[in-house]
Amino acid sequence: MRRLGAKSQRKPCLCFGTDMLLKALLITSLLSWVNCLENQSMTPEEKTNIRSQILEMFDHAYGSYMKYAYPADELMPLSCKGRVRGEEPNRGDIDDSLGKFSLTLIDTLDTLVVLNKLDEFDDAVKKAVRDVRLDNDVVVSVFETNIRVLGGLLGGHVMADLLRQRGERMQWYRDELLHMAVELGHRLIPAFNTSSGLPYPKVNLRYGILNPLSRTGTESDTCTACAGTMILEFAALSRLSGESVFEEHARKALDVLWERRQRGSDLVGTVINIHNGEWVRKDSGVGAGIDSYYEYLMKAYILLGDDTFLQRFNIHYSAIMKYISQPPLLLNVHMHNPTVSVRSWMDSLLAFFPGLQVLTGDLKPAIETHEMLYQVTKQHKFLPEAFTTEFRVHWGQHLLRPEFAESTYYLYKATGDPYYLRVGQSIVEKLNAFARVACGFAAVQDVRTGTHEDRMDSFFLAEMFKYLYLLFSEKSQLPINIDDYIFTTEAHLLPVSLSTTQVTVQSNVTESPVAHDEDLFTHSCPSTETLFPNNPSFAKTIRDGYKYLTGVGRAFTPLPIRWDLVQETLSISAADLLNVKLSVFMTTQREIELPLHDSGMEPVEFLKSMGISLTRLNDFTLGDSIGSKHHKGVFRVKLVAEVSQMIEEELVVPHAVQLISPPFLGRTVLTAGPAKFGMDLTKQEHGVKGTIVKVSPYTACGPIENAAEVKGRIALALRGDCMFAAKARWLQQAGAGGVIFIDHHEGSNSEETPLFQMVGDGDSTEDIALPLVFLFSREGAVLTSALEEHHNVDVLLLPKERQLGQDKSEYPGGMNIKLRLKEEGGSEDRAATGTTLELVLEDEEVLLKEAGEEELSGKQQSQHQQLCTQGRTGPCPTDSPQALNSKPKPGTNP
């Protein structure tokens, strides 16, 4: 892990016996505080340098798009070319953002102004007016087109109009972008033609919904955010154009979602039926599928001045803080039974929520959740697309999402704490170190491997650089007064003055919510002076309780550590066991001094985060070698550690798709991932055999059109558009005998990306009985090519170990360290059932000594040597260091 402000250290190979390994593990856990710059103030010169660096990075990304990709929608930074829909392999619902309307150009317009690139902005507006068409025969996402393209056109128009009014630039501009926005708005309006008023998720830009040529209109469900994230753009369009129809439709959709909330919990679900308003997925959180619905309620009040939106937001927010927020975590619960958590992982989109909490004035949980997210980025370089509540990778992809930078910006503006400048600096450095490529910046396919994906989404230019640049800029350094604008969810700028622009719209049709008790901040954003009266360390005090959350945290101001008779410095990686990679310092006496002073409680808090409780023992001495010491606040504790072998938990059992028909005859074997639901192939003695067939539609997110062909066969379906469980149900209904899902991320393969287990949709999956496996893109291409060439291909689905003729795998054992407090006055004599360590914490020093070292039997010494030689071709001398290799275990994926 690359650490800001930490010097790189030489890491010699070590071979540890059990006793030496335990010492190293315990010491590395205790010595996790190292010097850092995070809490230091940042000089104006430093901010200027970082701001210049951000501008250079933007030029590299935007310049690469204009050079290699324009007028295509997006840049493919690894291929150095544009992504044109229909000319590249279908990626499922990801491609619904692409409408052949130069997406990245439009999404970047107002970013050019914020970064003071006014000449480039003038040129970009001219290109958009001249080249962009909005009547293409293409099916697009209503949600993505609204926030990216409509929002981009509106933000660009607002900036162009401002510059024109100043009289210095854009004198040629005649509201062309606004006219384009009105045209696009009318092309999106047909999506709202439903019995409920909730919009269809997709629309054909040329043919709408009902036209036979539209190729859409069969969808019945949409996500809550998809329906509830229209009001800012549509209301702004109405107020700038004078056409009320847009705001009316957006208000109606919000009314339906409010009316359909669960009245007992005041929560909403994730997916809703657009025709009858019934909830399809009842899990509730603040991440993917719901996120911007809550955001737009708050921001609609700020932009439009309508109290109804604020009242609704406040009621929802109270429910969120009651059921979903468990600081620093944000969980998903069942909307009808909100005390039940429905999953053990979080997605990266919830990283926006601390920023929204800043707008709400609720700073403490915002600081807590943001700090948790920062610790996760320290551990994995970037936020994984999903991570578990234990902060392990659940889905390793990172798409260069800006939500964490967004919340960092809001927290810095609210607190003025330079800590958040250091967080922003780490974002900048990691992007340059791990995402920058020759033709732009590439998404990370898996944070565990660092492999890149050939995509640079438009939101990277629209949002990431905007928030980072604003973070390091003073108001006087910006070409606009940023306080005059509200950010959309895509970070487009809409003027708050629109609240005074009146259009005739129908009032909200649902009942007014019961008003909660009002306080100082009910109708206004809080000020820093009110939040932090004479207490500039407020934010740090909150953060300090979470900085060791993932086991990789670092203290801000560590007390000095003094070392005596240091003869050698060793370094180990214990990431697989304790998620730490630190320096280990050993002495000849094996005595180490740690800063456990009255004012240095960080080591104590770190031990607590590891589950080790410290108890005062007033009458305990270490003996003559150390001497008795009695100081106020000293924790004198004797800990006993025992080692036992344990089987790794949550291992993903590799499965296989074996091609058994001629000409393959079992010689072609593709590594596959299993599912946590459906038939358990490990319990099928001979696996499941069948003939493969490609389903239609390929994503299997609706009724299967070739059901007669699929019946009794193993179906090939593309990942994307809907959950694995939904696809499985459609294919089971069609009579399929099994399913092979193929990844829609180009270039993914089992050699570079860890296997994961497919999970359900949050509801019960007991009704699904099909055998299900998952192939990455490269392995899937082998299978589909075989089908195209030979037409009749039989495969066998089974655990890979069984195909290879192996017995049940004996996974390498991990180290299970059990810690307990040794009772005062207890006997020192005990049977040496394994290597036993005593860890004594003293005011000025820690004594680590071996207990029962002389009692090791010949058998135990033999076991010690056996452990030492694991993974080696020859014996490992007891006095020679050698690395202990540990293969990272696969994760899971939503």
N, C-alpha and C positions, 0 to 999 in steps of 0.2 A: 504494500500500500504506500503510495506516495504521500508524504506528510509535509505540510507547509511548515517551514522553519526548522525542520529536523534534519540533522546531518545524516547522510547515508553512512551505513556502517558495514564493515566487512563481516561476512557471515561464513565462518569456517565450518566444514562438515564435522558433525559430532556423532559419536556412537555412544549412547547412554545405556548403562545397565538400568534396571528398574529403580534402584535407589537414587542414582544420579539424575534420572529423568524426573523423578518426583521432586527432587530438590529444585531442579530448573523450573518445573511447572509452577511450583508454589512461589518461587522467588519472582518469576516473570509476572505472576499475577499481582504481587505486592509492589513491583517496581514499574507500574504502568504510567506514572507521572514523569513526563519529560519536559524540557524547556520548549515554550512556544510563544508565539507573538499575538495570540488571538485577542487578548484583552488590552493590548497596547493601542494607544491612539495612533491615528494615521496623519502624517504631515500633508500639507497641501501639495507638496512636490510628489509624494507617493500617489495621491489621488489623481494628479495630472498624468503621471506615467501610466497608471492603470487605465485611465480614460483613453489615453492615446492607444494603448494596447487593444482596448475594446474596438476602437475605430478601425484599427488595422485588421482585426479579426472580421469585422463586418465587411470591410472592403474585400477581403479574401472570399467570404461566402457569397456576397451579393455579386461581386465581380465574376466569380466562377459561374453563377447562374446566368448572368447576362452573356458571358462569353460562350459557354458550352450548351446552355439549355434553352434560353429564350427563343421563341415564344412558347415553349412547352410549359406545362403546369409546374413541374418540379425538376430539380436537378438530381441526377444520379451521380454522386460525387466519386464513386469508385470507377465507374465507367466513363466519367467525364462527358456525359451527354444528357439530353433532356428525357424526361419520362412522359411519353405520349400514350394516352389511354388507347388500348387496342393494339398497340405495337409492341408492348411488353407483356410477359406472362401475367395472367389475371391474379390479383392478390386478394380477391374477395371484396369485402366491404371497405377495405382501405382505399380502394380505387374510386369509391363513390365521392371522394373529395375532389376528384379531377373532372373538370367539365370542358376542357380545351378552351379555357378562358384566361390563360397566363396567370394561373393562381398565385404563384410566388410574387410576381410583379405587383399585383393588386394588393396582396396581403402586406407588402412592404412599404406602401406609399407613405403613410404617416410616420413610419420609423425613419425614413430619410429626412423628414423635417426635424424630428426630435434630435437626431444626431447632427443637425445643422448642415446637412448635405443638400443645400437648396438648389444648386445647379443640377444635381442628379435627380432631384424631385421634379423639377421642371421637365427634364427629358423623359422621365418615367411616365408622367401624366400624358405627355404628347404621344408616347408609344401606346398607352392604354386606350386613349381616345381613337387612335388611328388603327390599331391592330386587333383589339379584343372584340370578339363577337359573343353574344349571350343567347343566341337562338340555336345552339348546336343540338343535334339529335343525339342526346346523351342523357342517361339516367344518373342523377346526382343525389347526394344526401341533402335533405332540406336543412338540417341542422348545420352541417359543415359549410354549405354554400351561404347560409345566412351569416354566420359569425365571421367567415373568412372573406368572402367576396362582397356581399352586401355591406358588411362592416368595413371592409377595406375601401370600397368606393365612397362610403359616407365619410370615413376618416380622411381620405384623400381630398374629398370636396371641401370639408371644413378647413383643412390646412391651406388648400389652394385659395379659397375665398378669403381667408385671413391675410395671406400674403398679397393678394390682389388689393385688398382694402388699404394696406399699408402703402401702396403706390410704388413699390420698388421692384416687384416681381409679378409674374403671372398676369400681366396686363392683357394678354391674349385670351385668358380663360373666360369662358361664357357658360359656366355651370354644366359642362359636358359630363363630368363624373356623376353629378346629381341626376341628370337625365338617364344615364346608364343604370344608376341605382333604382330609379323608378321602373325602368323596363324590367330589371331583374326581379323587383318586388312583385310585379304583375305575373311573372313567370313562376313564382313560388306560391302565389295565392291559390291556385287550383289544389294544392296539397291539403288545404283546410276544408275541402268539400267532403266532410264526413258528418254522420248523424250526431256526433258528440261535439264537434268543434275542435277536437284534437287533430293535428295534421298527420297526414301520411308521412312515413319516414323518408320516402324518396319521391322524386318527380322528374319527368322528362322535360328538359328545358324548352323543347320545341313543341311537343304534343301534349304536355300536361299529364293528367291522370287517366281520364276516361276514354281518350282516343284509342282505337285499336292498335295504333302504331306506337303507343307510349311505352310498351314493355314493362309496365309497372302498374301499381294500383291493386295488386293482389295481397299486399301486406295487411296484416290485421293488428300488429303490435308496434309500439314505439317506446323509447325510453323516456323517463320523466324529464331528464335534462333536454332531450330532443324536442319535446313539446313545450317545455317551460323556459327555453332560452331564446325567445324571439322578441320580447317586449322592448329591449333597448334599441335594437336596430329598426324594428318595425315602427315604433313610436317616433324615433328620430326621423325616419323616412316620411312619416305622415306630417310631422311638424315642419319639416324643411320643404316638402312638396305641396302641402295643403290638402292632400288626399287622405281622408280619415280611415279608409278601408283597412290599411295595414295595421294600425294600432288597434282597431276594433277586433280583428282576428287574433292578434297576440293576447289581448286582454281576455278574450273568450277562452283561449286555451289555458291561461292561468286560472281562470275561474273554475274550470272543470277539475283541474288538479287539486285546487283548494277544496272543492266540494267533495272530492273522492278521497281525501285524507282519512286515515283511521281516526275516528273521533275520540277514542279512548286514549290513544298515545300521541295524537297530533303528528304522526309520522306518515310519510308516503313510501310507496314501494318503488321498485326499480324499472319495471316494464308494465305498461298498461295497454289494454285493448282500445283501439281508437274508435271503435264503433259503439260499444256498450259501456265503456268506462270501467270495466272490471280489471282488477289487478292480475297480471299474469305472473310476475315475480314479486314476491312480497318481502324480500330482504330490503332493509333500509339502512343507509349509511350516508356519508358525505363525499364518497369517491365516485368512481365511474358509474354513469347512468343516472345520477341524481345531482351531482356537484353544482353545476351552474344554475339549476333551478333555484336553489337557495341564494346563490350569488345575485341572481337577477331580481329577486324580490327586494333585497336591500338596495341594490343600485337603481332599481326602478323608482324607488322613493326618492333617492338623491337626484336623479335626472328629471323626474316628472313632478315631484312634490306631492304625490298622492299618498295620504296617510294609510290608505287601505293596504298598500304593499308593505309598509313598515309594520303594521299591526300583524299581518300574516307572518312576516319574517320573525317577529319577536316570539310569536306562539310556537312556530317551528323551532326556533333557536332554543327555547326553553326545553323542548322535548329532546333536542339533540344533546344538550348538556346533561339532561337527566338520564338518558338511556345509551347514547352512542359514545359520548366523550368519557373516557376513562383515562385521564391524563397520565402519561403523554399520548396514550393510544386513542385512535378513533376506530371503533369497531363497527361491524355490521350486525344488525339485530333483525328479528322478525317483527314486522310492523304491527301485527296483532298480538304478539307476545314479546314485547321489547326487552324483557329481562333475559331472553335467550339469545346468545350469540350464535350466528349461523355459519361463521367461518373463522378460521384461525389466521387469516392473512389480510393485509391491507394493500391497496393499490396506490400507485404514485400520484394519481390525479388528486388525491385528498391533500396534497401538499399546498394547494391554494388556500386551504381553510384557515390557517393562521393569519393570512392576509385579510380575509373577510372578517375574522375576529377583531383585527385591528380597527377596521371600519366600524365594527359594532361597539368598540370601546372595551372589549373583554381581553385585556392584555395578558393576564397570567396564564390562562390555558394556551393562548397563542404562542407565548414564549416556550412553554413546556413542549408542545407538539413540534414546534420548529426545531428545538434542540434535539429531540428524538430523531427527527429527519436528518439533521446535520450529522449526528452520530452514525446513522446508517450510511450516509455518503462517505464518511471517513472509512467505514469498514469495506465498502464496495466500490469506491471511487465515484460512482453515480448512484442515484436512486434506482434500484431495479423496478421494473414495471409493477411487480408485486413482491412483497416480502412478508414473512410470518411475524406473528406477535413476539417471537423470540429473535427477530431481526435477521433471520436467515433468508436467503434468496428463494422466492417461490416461483417467480418468472423473471429470468435474467435480462430480458431485453431493456434497453434504455434508448428512447427515441429523441433525445436532446430536448426533453420537455422543459418548459420554463416555469412551472408552478412553484418550485422551491425558490428560484431566484425572485419570483414575484413576492412571495411572503417575506423574503429577506429584505427586499426594498421597503415594503410597508413597515416592517418592524424597525428598520433603521430610521425612517422618517418619524415614527411614533416615539422612539426612545432616544434617538441621537447617540446610541451606544456604539462606539467604534468597533465593538465585537462583530457587528453585522457587516461592517466593511471588510473585515478579515474573512468572514464567511463568503462574501462576494468575490474577494480575491481568490479564494480557493476554487470557486466555480470557474473563474476565468482560467486559472492555471490548469485545471483538470481538462477543460475543453481543449486547450492547446496541446496538452500532453497526450491525451487519449482519444480525441475525436477528430483532430485536424488531419486532413489528407491533402493530396496535391490539388484536388479540384473542389475544395470546400471543407465541410465538416460532415462526417458520416455517423449515422446512428450506430450504437453498439448492440450487436446481436445478442451478446451475453456478457454481463459484467464480470462473470467468473473467469472467462477466457480472454476477454478484450477483443474478440473478433468483431469486425465491422459489418454493417449492413448497407447495401447500396441505396440509401435514401437520405434525403435532407428535407424534412417536411417544411412547408411554408411558415409554420408557426415559429420555427427557430429564428427566422429573420423578423417576423412580425412582433414577437414577444421577448425572446431571450435578450437580444441586444438592446432593446428599448429599456427593459428593467435594469440591466447591468449598467448601461450608460447613465440612467437617471440616478442610480445608487451612488455613483461617484461624482455627480455634478451638483453644483450649487445652482440655485434658481437664476442667478445673474448670468450663468454660463449657457442658458438655454434660449433658443430663439422664440419660445412661447412661454406664457405663464401657465405652468402645468396645473396649478390649482384651479384653473377655469374649466377643467375637463374631468370627465369620469372615464375610467377604462372599461371597455367591454371585456368579455371573457377572452377575447383574442387580442386584448390590449389596444384596440382601436380607440381613438379619442373622440368623444362626443361632448359638446359644450353643455355645461350645467345650465346655461341660460335658456335652454329649450323648455325648462319648466315654466317660463313666462310666455311661451308661444302656445296659443290656444288653438285647438282644433275641436270640432264637434264630434264627440265619440259617445257611444252608449256607455252608461255607467256600469260598474261591476254588478253582475246579476246575483251573486251570492250574498248571503247575509253578512253584515259587518261582524268581524270577530269581537269577542268580548275583550275590552281593553284591559291590559294589565296595569298594575300600579306604575305610574310614571316617575322617573327620576331625572337627575340632571341631564342624562344623555339620551333621553327618550327620543328627542327630535333633533339632536345635533351630535356631531362627532366630538369626542373628548379631546381636550388639549393636553399637551405633555405636562404643563404646569399642574394641572388638576390630578393627573395620574401619578406623577412622581414628585410630590412636594418635598423639596430639600432631600431627595433620596436618589442620587444618580446611580447608585448600585442596585437599584430595585431589580432590574432585569438579570444581573449577574447572580443575585441571591436565588432567584428562581431557577436559573440554568444549572447552578452548581449541583443540584440534586439529581441531575440526569446526565452529567457528562461522562460517567462510566457505564452508561446504560447497556451498551453493546459489548463492553469489555475492551474497547479500544480507545476509550476517552483519555484525554491528557489534562493534567491540572494546569491552571493558568499561571500560578506563581508558586512553584514548588519550593519547599525549604531545601537548603543544601544538604547533600548526602556526602558523608565523609567515609572514605575507604582506607583501611589499614592493610598494609602488606599485600596489595593487589599484585598477583603474579601473572594472571592471564585473563583475558576478556573473551567470553564465549557468546555466541548468538544462536538462538534456536527459533524455529517457527513452530508454534503450538496452535496455529489457527484452527486446525480441525478439532482441537480439544477445548480450548479456552478462548478462541477468537482473538488471540493476542500475538504480536510479533515484537518482541522487545529485547533489550540487551540484558545479559545475565552476567553478574559480576561475582566471582568466587574468590575466596581468600584461603590461605593455608590453614587458618584456624576454622574456616567455614563460619566465620562470624561476620554479620552484615549489620551496619547501623542504618536504621530507618528513621525518618523525621516524625515521630509520634509525639509531638509537643502539644501544649495547651492550645496554641493558635493554629496547629496544623491538623485539622480533622479530616482532611481529604483521604488519607489512607484508611481511616476508620470507615468512612462512607463507602470507599471502594470495596472493603471487605464485606460490608453489609450488602452491597449490590451483588456479591458472589454468594450470598446466603450464609455468611459466617457471622454469627453474633458474638460480640465481645462483652465480657462480664468483668467487673472490677473484682480483683482478688487482693485484699488489703495486706494479707500476711503471707506473701509469697516472695521468696528470694531465689536467686539463681545459683547461689553458692559462691565460694571464694574466688573462683576464676573470673567472675564478673563483678561481684560485690553487690551488697544490698543498696537499693536506691529507692527513695520515697519522695515522690514529687506529686503535687496536685495535678489531677487529671490523667495520671498514668494508668494505662490499661495493661495489667500484667496477666497474660493469658497463656496457658499451655494448651496447644492443639495437637491432636493425634490424628495422623492420616493413615489410612489403610488402603491398599491397592487390591483390586480384584478385576478379573477379566469380565468384559461384558460384550454382548453382540451389538454392533452398530444398529441404531434405531433409524426408522424411516428410510431404509434402503429401497431403491427402486430396482426391482428385479427385471433385467433386460429380457425382452421377448424377441421373437423372430418371425419374419415372414419368409418361409422357405418355398421357393418355386420348385414344384415336384413333377410337373408335366414335361414331356419332351419339348425342346432339346435340353432343358435345364437339369432335370433328373436329380434335384436336390442339391446341386452344386452351388446355386445362387441363394445366398442367405442374407436377408436384410435385417439389420438391427432395428427393433421397434420398442416403443414405450407402452406400458400397460395403462389400464384405467382403474380408478378406485371404485368403479361400479360396473354393472353388467356381469357376464359370466367370468368366473375366476379360472383362467386358463391353467394356473398352477395345479388345479385339482382335476384337470382333464388328462387322463393317462396318456392318450395318443394325440392330444391336441384337437384342433378343429380344421377339417379339410373342406375346400370348396373351390368353385370356379369364380374368378373375379369378373366384375362388371362395373363399368363407370355409370354413376347415377346421373339423372337429370331431374332437377337442376343440380349442378355439380356440388353446390354448397349444402344441399339437402336441408334447407331451412324452410321447406314447405312441402306440400303434397308431392310425392314422387311420381313424375310423369311416366317413367318407364317401369312401373311397378311390376308388370308381368315379366319383364326381363330380369328384374332384381330378385324376384321370389326364389328362395332357396339357394341363392348365391351369396358370395361375399362382396359387399358393395365397396367401391372406392368413392370417397367423398372428400371434398376440399375443406380445410379448416377456414373459419371466418363467417361473418354475418350473424351467427347465433351460437349458442352454447353447444358443447359436445352432447349434452344430454338431450337437447331439443332435436339435434340431428338423429341421434340414436332412436328416439321415439318415432320419428317419421319413417325411418328405415325399417324399424321393427314392425310398424303398421303395414308397410309394403311387403312384409314377409321375408326380408333378408335373413340369411343364415349367419351373417357376421359383418363387421365393418372394419375397414382400414381407412383411417383419417390421414390425409396428406397435408403437410404444412404448406401454408401459402407464403411464407417468407422465403424469398429467393435465396438459394445457396446454402440454406441451413442443412446441417448433416450431423450424424451421430458421432463423428470423430472429433468435431470441434465444439459441439454443444452438448452439455450434460442431458441425459434422459430425464423426463419428468413423468409424473402420473397424471392422466387426465382426471379432472374432478367434475362433479355434477354442477347443478345450477342453484344450489342452496336449498332446494326442496328435496323430498324423498326421491330416490332413484331406484327403489326396490322393484318398480314395475319393469325395469330394463333388464332383459335376460340375455341379450346378444353378447357374443365375444367381441371385444373392442381393442384395437391396437392403434398406435400412432407412428407414422413414418415422417421423418424430416424430408425436406424438399428434394435433396439429392437422391436419397433412397427411393422416394416416391417416383422420381423421374425414371429410375430403372424399371420400376413396376409398370408404369403407364407405357413406357416404350415397348416393353415386352408384350403388353396387351395389343398395342397398335400393330406390332409386327406379326404376332402369332394368333391373335383373335381369341384363342381358346387356351387360357392359362389357369392351371390349378395351383393352389397354394396351400400351405399348412401353417396354421397359427399355433404357436406354442412357446413356452419359456425357452430362451436361447440355450440355457445350460442343458436342457433335455435334448435339444437338437444336436448339440455337440457331443452327446453321449456321456455327460458328466453326472456325477452324483450331486446331491444338494450342496450348493455352494457353502463353503466355510469362510464366511467373511472375516477379514482380519479383526481381531478384538481391539476394542478401545480401552482406555484406562479409566476406570471408575474410581474416583478419589472420594473417599468418605472422610469427612472431618467431624470430630466431636471434641467437646471440651473435656479435658482430663480432670476428674474430680480431685479437689484439693486433698492432699493427704492420702491419695490412692496409692495402691501398690505399684512400684516401678517394675515388678517382675511379672511378665506375662508371656504366654507362649508365642513364639515368633511364627505366626501362620503366614506371614508375608513380610515384605519390607515395610517397616514401621518408622514414621518420622515424627519427631516432636518439634513443633514450631512455637517458640516462646517469644511473645511480643513484649518488649521492655521500653521504657521511656527513651533511651538513647540507642538501644541496640536490639537486634534479634539474634538469638542463638539457634542455629539449625544443627541438630545432631542426630545421629543414627541411634535408635534404641534396639537392643538385641542384635547388634551387628555381628557380635562374636558367636551368636547362637545359630547362625545360618548353618543348616545341615548341608552335607554334600549334595543332597538332592536339590536343595534350593539354589545352591551355587550353580548346579548344572542348568537349572531353569533360567538363572540369570544369564548364563553364557548363551543359552538357546535364544533368549530374547534379543541378545546383542547381535546375533548372527542372522536374524530374520532379514530376508531380502538381499543377503550378500552371497557371493560365490565362495568365499573363504572365511576362516575364523576371524573374529574381531578381537584384537587384544584388549584387555580390560583397561589399559592405560592409553589407548589410542582412540581419539574422537572420530566418530563417523556419523553421517546423517541418518536419521530415522525417516524413512519415506512413508508418506501417507497420501493416498489417492483421495482427492475430494469426492465426497459422496454426491450423487445426483440429487437435484431438488425436485420440486413439484411445480406445476403450472396451473393457473386458473383456467 
